[in-house]
Amino acid sequence: MPVCACRVCGKAFFEKPLLHYGNMPKAAQNFPDAASLAAETGADLTVCQCAGCGLVQLNNEPVPYYKEVIRAAAVSAVIKDLKTRQFAGFIDKYSLQGKKIIEIGCGRGEFLSLLQTLDVDAYGLEYSEPSVSQCVKNGLNVSCGYPDRESGVLADGPFDAFLLLMFLEHMPDPNSALKAIYDNLADGAVGLVEVPNFDMMLRSKLFSEFIGDHLLYFSRETLHIALNMNGFEVIECSELRDDYVISAVVKKRGKLDISSFYDYQTEIAAGINGYIDRFGEKKVAIWGAGHQALAIIALTKIADKIRYVVDAAPFKQGKFTPATHLPIVAPDYLRADPVESVIVMAASYSDEVAGILRRQFSPQIKIAILRDFGLEIVD
């Protein structure tokens, strides 16, 4: 069945496909022999674009061997030299000496064997059992598997870095694969992700690059989107091999630690409560019924010490503060039922409100303003 939604963001494709090719090769591997030639047929390829993230992709099902990395020929001496220098530079720049690096989809170890010659602890993951056997026979540390939701914890993880080289474009569920990789990385881990360059295809009108094996056609922009959606920050991006390849260095994005918000909340609460306690019982009002003021009243637990909340917005007057149930009154109420102090919590309007209090109300009212840094006593 044709796919009708983006494999990365889930949004619908544009209604009209970008291209449609008939009688195309079904796949780049598993060529028919003489015995099967009579039954062999071509396939239609429909090139679609996501209306959400913009990713260009085929709408067909993946080839049967999509989980395997197949490098059709031995890696040339030129490529070996280029990749060895690239890996060495990656290791040096991100201080990976002695660290654990895994290549996801390592094939028969063509690149993993180069990585193993460098000062790292090199591992590989490959779905093809014959390829895994060949890697192990050649002295490489390779496990059999494929990164997806079912892969769970990989042997020897978590890893400090990973390689994902010309493999992501084959995946029918790239989000699942990237999340599985993410889950097996140490905090702050980095990665090298490479895909064919759709930007170059556009520049060169390279129509012959479409093939059933490659489901996804990443530009720089859409590669960034896919990686960012799955927990990776792109810290470098370049074009390699005559611009045929997009090469991105990524970093695992960790969860923020904002527990210091609790400490600051405690500090603010102590300052406000200490100030209020200087006055008589329920002799302090709050000016401001915006969302920040409402949160401060609730989180600092001062509601039982506050007489009322002043706000100039008529639609709030006569109502009560959510959760803390303080009456909200008009500014003139300060004359009918005066207080000893007003704490202004009006965000960017606070100085304007303080000016109104000075000019229009009793000079006996003490004024304090809640700033970002804490409570500022005005007079």
C-alpha positions in Angstrom: 0.0 0.0 0.0 1.3 3.5 -0.8 2.4 5.6 2.1 0.2 8.8 2.3 1.9 10.7 5.2 5.4 11.9 6.0 7.6 9.3 7.6 9.2 12.0 9.8 6.6 14.5 10.9 3.4 12.6 10.1 1.8 15.4 8.1 0.1 14.8 4.8 1.9 15.0 1.4 1.0 17.7 -1.0 -2.0 16.5 -3.0 -0.2 16.3 -6.3 3.1 14.3 -6.4 6.3 16.0 -7.5 7.2 13.3 -10.0 6.0 9.9 -11.2 8.3 7.4 -13.0 7.0 4.2 -14.6 8.9 0.9 -15.1 11.8 1.8 -12.9 14.1 -0.8 -11.3 12.5 -2.2 -8.2 15.7 -2.1 -6.3 19.5 -1.5 -6.6 20.3 -5.0 -5.3 19.3 -8.6 -6.0 19.5 -8.5 -9.8 17.4 -11.1 -11.7 19.2 -14.1 -13.2 18.3 -15.8 -16.5 15.9 -18.1 -14.8 13.8 -15.3 -13.2 14.0 -12.8 -16.0 10.7 -13.7 -17.6 8.8 -12.9 -14.3 10.8 -9.8 -13.5 9.0 -6.5 -13.9 9.7 -2.9 -13.3 8.0 -0.7 -10.7 6.4 2.7 -10.5 8.1 5.3 -8.3 6.1 8.3 -7.0 8.0 11.1 -5.6 6.1 13.1 -2.9 6.8 16.0 -0.7 5.5 16.5 2.9 3.3 19.7 3.2 4.5 20.0 6.8 8.3 19.6 7.1 9.1 19.6 3.3 10.9 16.3 3.2 10.9 14.7 -0.2 10.2 10.9 -0.2 8.9 8.0 -2.1 5.5 6.7 -1.2 6.3 3.0 -1.9 7.1 0.3 0.6 10.8 -0.4 1.5 12.8 -3.0 -0.4 12.9 -6.4 1.4 16.5 -5.9 2.5 16.2 -2.4 3.9 17.5 -3.3 7.3 20.8 -4.5 5.8 23.7 -2.3 4.7 25.0 -3.5 1.4 28.1 -1.8 -0.1 28.2 -3.3 -3.6 32.0 -3.0 -4.1 35.0 -2.9 -1.9 35.7 0.6 -0.6 38.3 2.2 -2.9 41.7 3.3 -1.6 40.8 6.9 -2.1 37.6 6.5 0.0 39.5 4.5 2.7 42.0 7.4 3.0 39.3 10.0 3.1 37.2 8.2 5.7 40.1 7.4 7.9 41.2 11.0 8.0 37.5 12.1 8.5 37.1 9.6 11.4 40.4 10.7 13.0 39.4 14.3 12.8 36.0 13.6 14.3 37.7 11.7 17.2 40.2 14.4 17.8 37.8 17.3 17.7 35.3 15.7 20.1 37.9 14.1 22.4 36.7 10.6 21.7 40.1 8.9 22.3 39.5 5.6 24.2 35.7 6.1 24.1 33.1 3.7 22.7 31.9 4.4 19.2 29.3 2.3 17.4 28.6 2.2 13.7 24.9 1.6 13.1 24.5 -0.5 9.9 28.1 -1.4 9.5 27.7 -3.8 6.6 30.6 -6.2 6.2 32.8 -3.8 8.3 34.2 -1.7 5.4 34.3 1.5 7.5 34.3 -0.1 10.9 37.6 -1.7 10.1 39.0 1.8 9.5 37.6 3.0 12.8 39.1 0.1 14.6 42.6 1.3 13.6 42.1 4.5 15.5 42.3 5.2 19.3 38.7 4.2 20.1 36.7 1.2 21.3 34.9 0.4 18.1 31.6 -1.5 17.8 29.1 -2.3 15.0 25.5 -3.2 14.6 24.3 -5.0 11.4 21.1 -6.8 10.6 22.5 -9.2 8.0 23.7 -12.4 9.7 26.2 -13.3 7.0 27.7 -9.8 7.2 27.9 -10.0 11.0 29.7 -13.4 10.7 32.2 -11.9 8.2 32.8 -9.0 10.6 33.4 -11.2 13.5 35.7 -13.4 11.4 37.7 -10.3 10.6 38.1 -9.5 14.3 35.5 -6.8 14.5 33.1 -6.4 17.5 29.7 -6.5 15.8 26.3 -7.5 17.0 23.3 -8.6 14.9 20.4 -6.2 15.0 18.6 -3.1 13.7 17.7 0.1 15.5 14.0 0.3 16.1 11.5 0.5 18.9 12.0 -3.2 19.7 15.8 -3.1 19.8 16.0 -2.0 23.4 19.4 -1.8 25.1 22.3 -2.6 22.8 25.1 -4.7 24.0 28.2 -2.8 25.3 26.3 0.5 25.5 25.8 3.3 26.3 28.1 4.6 23.6 30.0 7.9 23.5 29.5 8.4 19.8 27.9 6.8 16.7 28.2 6.7 13.0 25.2 6.4 10.7 26.5 6.5 7.2 24.3 6.4 4.1 21.7 4.3 5.9 19.0 6.7 7.2 17.6 7.3 3.7 16.6 3.6 3.5 14.5 3.5 6.7 10.7 3.5 6.5 10.5 4.6 10.2 13.5 7.0 10.7 12.1 8.3 13.9 12.0 4.9 15.5 15.6 4.3 14.4 16.9 7.6 15.6 15.2 7.3 19.0 16.6 3.8 19.4 20.1 5.2 18.8 19.4 8.1 21.2 18.4 5.7 23.9 21.7 3.9 23.7 24.0 6.9 23.9 25.7 8.4 26.9 24.8 11.9 27.9 26.5 14.5 25.7 27.3 11.8 23.0 28.0 12.9 19.5 27.4 11.3 16.1 28.3 11.5 12.5 25.2 11.2 10.2 25.6 11.1 6.4 22.9 10.9 3.7 22.7 11.5 -0.1 22.4 15.2 -0.8 19.0 16.2 -2.3 20.2 19.8 -2.5 22.8 18.6 -5.0 20.1 16.5 -6.9 18.0 19.7 -7.3 21.0 21.7 -8.5 22.0 19.1 -11.0 18.5 17.9 -11.9 19.8 14.4 -11.1 16.6 12.5 -11.9 18.5 9.2 -12.2 19.2 9.3 -8.4 15.7 8.1 -7.5 15.6 4.4 -6.6 13.3 2.2 -4.6 16.0 1.6 -2.0 16.1 5.3 -1.0 12.8 6.2 0.5 13.9 9.6 1.9 15.7 12.4 0.1 17.1 14.8 2.6 18.1 18.4 2.0 20.1 20.2 4.7 16.9 21.7 6.1 14.9 18.5 6.2 17.8 16.5 7.7 18.1 19.1 10.5 14.3 18.8 11.1 14.5 15.0 11.3 17.5 15.0 13.7 16.1 17.8 15.9 12.7 16.0 16.2 14.5 13.0 17.6 16.7 14.5 20.2 19.8 15.6 18.3 21.3 19.0 17.9 23.2 19.6 14.6 26.5 21.3 15.5 28.2 21.0 12.1 27.0 20.3 8.5 28.9 20.1 5.3 28.8 18.6 1.8 31.3 15.9 0.8 32.4 13.9 -2.2 31.6 16.5 -4.9 28.5 17.5 -2.9 26.9 14.1 -3.2 26.8 13.6 0.6 25.5 15.7 3.4 27.6 15.1 6.5 26.2 16.3 9.8 27.8 16.1 13.2 25.2 15.9 15.9 25.0 16.0 19.7 22.6 14.2 21.9 20.3 16.8 23.4 19.7 16.2 27.1 16.8 17.1 29.3 17.1 20.5 30.9 17.8 20.7 34.7 15.7 23.6 35.9 15.4 22.4 39.5 17.0 25.7 40.5 13.5 27.2 39.8 12.5 25.6 43.1 15.4 27.3 45.0 14.5 30.7 43.4 10.8 30.2 44.3 11.8 29.6 47.9 14.0 32.7 47.9 11.2 34.9 46.4 8.6 33.4 48.9 10.9 34.2 51.9 11.3 37.8 50.7 7.6 38.4 50.1 6.5 36.8 53.3 9.2 38.7 55.3 7.9 41.9 53.8 4.2 41.2 54.5 5.0 40.3 58.1 6.1 43.8 58.7 2.5 45.0 58.5 -0.7 44.4 60.4 -2.9 41.4 59.7 -4.3 41.5 56.2 -3.0 45.0 55.7 -1.3 44.3 52.4 -2.8 44.2 48.9 -1.4 42.9 45.6 -1.8 45.0 42.4 -2.0 42.8 39.4 -4.1 39.8 38.4 -2.0 38.7 35.5 -0.8 35.1 35.2 2.5 35.7 36.9 0.9 37.4 39.9 -1.7 34.6 40.2 1.2 32.0 40.1 3.2 34.0 42.7 0.3 34.2 45.1 -0.3 30.5 44.9 3.3 29.3 45.0 4.4 31.6 47.8 1.4 30.7 49.9 0.6 34.3 50.9 -3.1 34.3 50.1 -4.2 34.1 53.8 -2.1 37.3 54.5 -3.4 39.4 51.6 -6.5 41.6 51.8 -7.4 41.8 48.2 -6.0 42.0 44.6 -6.2 45.2 42.7 -6.5 45.2 38.9 -7.5 47.9 36.4 -9.2 45.5 34.0 -13.0 45.7 34.5 -13.6 42.2 33.3 -11.5 40.8 36.2 -13.1 43.0 38.9 -15.7 41.4 41.1 -14.2 38.0 40.4 -11.7 36.0 42.5 -8.2 34.7 41.9 -8.1 31.1 40.7 -6.9 28.6 43.3 -6.4 31.2 46.0 -9.8 32.8 45.9 -8.8 36.4 46.8 -11.3 39.1 45.7 -10.2 41.2 42.7 -11.2 44.9 43.0 -10.9 48.1 41.1 -8.1 50.6 42.0 -10.6 53.0 43.7 -11.2 50.3 46.3 -7.9 51.3 47.9 -9.7 54.5 49.1 -12.8 52.7 50.4 -10.8 50.0 52.2 -7.2 51.2 52.6 -4.2 49.0 53.3 -0.8 49.8 54.6 1.2 48.4 51.6 0.7 47.4 48.0 3.0 44.9 46.4 3.0 45.6 42.6 3.1 42.4 40.5 2.3 43.9 37.1 5.3 42.7 35.1 6.3 45.3 32.5 3.6 47.7 33.8 4.9 47.7 37.3 6.7 51.1 37.2 3.6 52.7 35.6 1.4 51.2 38.4 3.8 52.4 41.1 3.6 55.9 39.6 -0.2 55.8 39.7 -0.1 54.7 43.4 2.2 57.7 44.3 0.2 60.3 42.4 -3.4 59.2 43.0 -3.5 57.5 46.4 -2.5 58.1 50.0 1.2 58.8 50.5 0.9 56.6 53.6 0.7 53.5 51.4 4.0 51.7 51.2 5.0 50.4 47.8 7.1 47.4 46.8 7.6 46.0 43.3 8.3 42.4 42.5 11.2 42.4 40.1 12.9 39.5 38.4 15.6 39.6 41.1 13.2 39.8 44.0 11.2 42.3 45.9 12.2 46.0 45.5 10.9 48.3 48.2 10.1 51.7 46.6 9.2 53.7 49.7 
